[in-house]
Amino acid sequence: MNDKELRQLVLDELEYEPSLDAADIGVTAENGVVTLSGYVTDYSQKVAAERAAWRVRGVRAIAQKIEVRLAGDKRQHDDEIAQRILSIFAWNTLIPENKIRAKVSDGWVTLSGHVDWHYQRGAAESEVRKLSGVKGVTNEIQLTVAAQQGDVKRRIEDALRRYAEIEASDIRVDIKDGSTVHLEGRVDNWGERSAVERAVWSAPGVRNLVDNLVIR
């Protein structure tokens, strides 16, 4: 597949995504690296655009340059956004009470604090992404326990058993500083890469992931 064909496939996938208005999104492709540019009217659409691009076979990397430009009727004061964040955190049973703090500056939300599991960290960010008026999210929430290399490797091997064409020996796992997982190796497509990432994040104590997996 050449760059022109890859670009068109990404454009088609963006247009097909029902949660996204792709009219103002531009796409370029070079050697499997796709650059997304332009603007959308809320942060959730920016996330949806990136996910849609990753679904296209042949995409090896993405440069995300889409801006969030809120419509006039969606602009909200920072204190209003902060209050809504506190409210949804209080109602969401996946988010531990009084463990996460939120700072809002010109629509950009920074999350901090400590939780025990990555899914709690992800749930907090996911809820904030959906809020009207949010331009972006920086997730600085930390995990309180240390990762165990043997546990991470076992979870990856368990996940890869669902993919008969992949061998766990194709992937190397290293843990640095007790919490940062480094992945090296090769997979066949983005879906397999995502499965490996989910396996890593399901292990207790993983705070950071450096994914150097190459799509064949």
C-alpha positions as CSV (number, residue, x, y, z in Angstrom):
1,M,0.0,0.0,0.0
2,N,1.4,3.4,-0.9
3,D,1.0,6.6,1.0
4,K,-1.8,8.0,-1.2
5,E,-3.9,4.8,-0.6
6,L,-3.2,4.8,3.1
7,R,-4.3,8.5,3.4
8,Q,-7.5,7.8,1.6
9,L,-8.3,4.8,3.8
10,V,-7.8,6.9,6.9
11,L,-10.1,9.6,5.5
12,D,-12.7,7.1,4.7
13,E,-12.5,5.7,8.3
14,L,-12.8,9.2,9.8
15,E,-15.8,9.8,7.7
16,Y,-17.4,6.5,8.7
17,E,-16.9,7.1,12.4
18,P,-20.4,8.2,13.7
19,S,-19.2,10.1,16.8
20,L,-17.0,12.3,14.7
21,D,-17.5,15.3,12.4
22,A,-14.4,14.9,10.1
23,A,-15.1,17.9,7.8
24,D,-12.3,20.0,9.3
25,I,-9.7,17.2,9.8
26,G,-6.7,16.9,7.4
27,V,-4.7,13.7,6.9
28,T,-1.2,13.1,5.5
29,A,0.7,9.8,5.2
30,E,4.3,9.1,4.8
31,N,5.9,5.6,5.2
32,G,3.0,4.4,7.4
33,V,3.1,7.5,9.6
34,V,-0.2,9.4,9.6
35,T,-0.5,13.0,10.6
36,L,-3.9,14.2,11.8
37,S,-4.4,18.0,11.7
38,G,-7.3,20.6,11.7
39,Y,-9.8,21.0,14.4
40,V,-12.8,19.6,16.1
41,T,-15.4,21.1,18.5
42,D,-14.8,18.9,21.6
43,Y,-12.1,16.7,23.1
44,S,-14.0,13.4,22.7
45,Q,-13.9,13.9,18.9
46,K,-10.2,14.4,19.0
47,V,-9.8,11.0,20.8
48,A,-12.3,9.4,18.4
49,A,-10.3,10.6,15.4
50,E,-7.1,9.0,16.7
51,R,-8.8,5.7,17.5
52,A,-10.3,5.6,14.0
53,A,-7.0,6.2,12.3
54,W,-5.4,3.4,14.3
55,R,-8.1,1.0,13.0
56,V,-6.8,1.3,9.5
57,R,-4.4,-1.5,8.4
58,G,-1.0,-0.1,7.5
59,V,-0.9,2.7,10.0
60,R,2.3,2.3,12.0
61,A,2.4,5.6,13.9
62,I,0.2,8.7,14.4
63,A,1.2,12.4,14.8
64,Q,-1.8,14.0,16.6
65,K,-2.1,17.7,15.7
66,I,-5.8,18.2,15.9
67,E,-6.9,21.3,17.9
68,V,-10.1,21.6,20.0
69,R,-12.0,24.7,19.2
70,L,-15.1,25.0,21.3
71,A,-18.2,26.5,19.9
72,G,-19.4,29.6,21.7
73,D,-22.3,27.8,23.4
74,K,-19.9,25.1,24.7
75,R,-17.5,27.4,26.4
76,Q,-17.6,27.2,30.2
77,H,-15.8,28.7,33.1
78,D,-13.1,26.7,34.7
79,D,-14.8,26.6,38.1
80,E,-18.0,25.2,36.4
81,I,-15.9,22.4,34.8
82,A,-14.2,21.6,38.0
83,Q,-17.5,21.3,39.9
84,R,-18.9,18.9,37.3
85,I,-15.7,16.8,37.5
86,L,-16.1,16.5,41.3
87,S,-19.8,15.5,40.8
88,I,-19.1,12.7,38.2
89,F,-16.2,11.4,40.3
90,A,-18.6,11.1,43.3
91,W,-21.1,9.1,41.3
92,N,-18.7,6.8,39.5
93,T,-18.1,3.6,41.6
94,L,-14.9,2.8,39.7
95,I,-13.2,6.0,40.9
96,P,-12.0,5.8,44.6
97,E,-13.5,8.6,46.7
98,N,-11.2,11.5,47.7
99,K,-8.1,10.0,45.9
100,I,-8.0,12.2,42.8
101,R,-7.6,15.9,42.4
102,A,-8.5,18.0,39.3
103,K,-7.1,21.3,38.2
104,V,-8.7,23.2,35.3
105,S,-6.9,26.0,33.4
106,D,-8.6,27.5,30.3
107,G,-10.5,24.3,29.7
108,W,-7.5,22.0,30.1
109,V,-7.8,19.5,33.0
110,T,-4.9,18.1,34.9
111,L,-5.6,15.1,37.1
112,S,-3.4,14.1,40.0
113,G,-3.5,11.9,43.1
114,H,-2.9,8.2,43.9
115,V,-5.0,5.0,43.1
116,D,-4.3,1.3,43.4
117,W,-5.3,0.2,39.8
118,H,-4.8,1.5,36.3
119,Y,-8.5,1.0,35.5
120,Q,-9.3,3.6,38.2
121,R,-6.8,6.0,36.6
122,G,-8.3,5.3,33.2
123,A,-11.9,5.7,34.4
124,A,-11.2,9.2,35.8
125,E,-9.7,10.3,32.5
126,S,-12.5,8.8,30.5
127,E,-15.2,10.6,32.4
128,V,-13.4,13.9,32.1
129,R,-13.0,13.5,28.3
130,K,-16.8,13.4,27.9
131,L,-17.4,16.7,29.6
132,S,-18.5,19.7,27.5
133,G,-16.0,22.6,27.7
134,V,-12.9,20.3,28.2
135,K,-10.2,21.0,25.7
136,G,-7.7,18.4,26.8
137,V,-6.6,16.2,29.7
138,T,-3.2,15.6,31.4
139,N,-3.3,12.5,33.5
140,E,-0.8,12.6,36.3
141,I,-2.5,10.1,38.6
142,Q,0.0,7.7,40.1
143,L,-0.3,4.1,41.2
144,T,0.6,3.1,44.7
145,V,2.0,-0.4,44.3
146,A,5.1,-1.6,42.4
147,A,4.9,-3.7,39.2
148,Q,6.3,-7.2,39.2
149,Q,8.0,-8.2,36.0
150,G,6.9,-11.9,36.2
151,D,3.3,-10.8,36.7
152,V,3.4,-8.5,33.7
153,K,4.9,-11.1,31.5
154,R,2.4,-13.7,32.6
155,R,-0.5,-11.4,31.8
156,I,0.9,-10.7,28.3
157,E,1.3,-14.4,27.6
158,D,-2.3,-15.0,28.7
159,A,-3.5,-12.3,26.4
160,L,-1.5,-13.5,23.4
161,R,-3.0,-17.0,23.7
162,R,-6.1,-15.5,22.2
163,Y,-4.1,-14.7,19.0
164,A,-2.9,-18.0,17.5
165,E,-0.6,-16.2,15.1
166,I,1.4,-14.5,17.8
167,E,4.0,-16.0,20.0
168,A,4.9,-14.5,23.4
169,S,8.6,-15.0,22.4
170,D,8.1,-12.2,19.8
171,I,7.8,-9.7,22.6
172,R,10.3,-8.6,25.2
173,V,9.2,-7.0,28.4
174,D,11.5,-4.9,30.7
175,I,10.5,-3.0,33.8
176,K,12.5,0.0,34.9
177,D,12.2,2.0,38.1
178,G,9.7,-0.5,39.4
179,S,6.8,0.8,37.5
180,T,7.7,1.7,33.8
181,V,7.2,-1.2,31.3
182,H,9.2,-1.2,28.1
183,L,7.9,-3.3,25.2
184,E,10.0,-4.4,22.3
185,G,9.2,-6.8,19.4
186,R,6.7,-7.2,16.5
187,V,3.0,-7.7,16.1
188,D,0.9,-8.1,12.9
189,N,-1.6,-5.2,13.4
190,W,-2.9,-2.5,15.7
191,G,-5.5,-4.8,17.3
192,E,-2.7,-7.2,18.5
193,R,-0.7,-4.2,19.8
194,S,-3.7,-3.0,21.7
195,A,-4.2,-6.4,23.2
196,V,-0.6,-6.4,24.5
197,E,-1.0,-2.9,25.9
198,R,-4.2,-3.9,27.7
199,A,-2.4,-6.9,29.2
200,V,0.3,-4.7,30.5
201,W,-2.1,-2.2,32.0
202,S,-4.0,-4.9,33.8
203,A,-1.0,-5.8,35.9
204,P,-0.8,-4.1,39.3
205,G,1.7,-1.3,39.7
206,V,2.3,-0.4,36.1
207,R,2.5,3.4,36.0
208,N,4.0,4.1,32.6
209,L,4.2,2.2,29.3
210,V,6.8,2.7,26.6
211,D,5.5,0.8,23.6
212,N,8.2,0.2,21.0
213,L,6.3,-2.7,19.4
214,V,6.6,-2.6,15.6
215,I,3.7,-3.5,13.3
216,R,5.0,-5.8,10.6
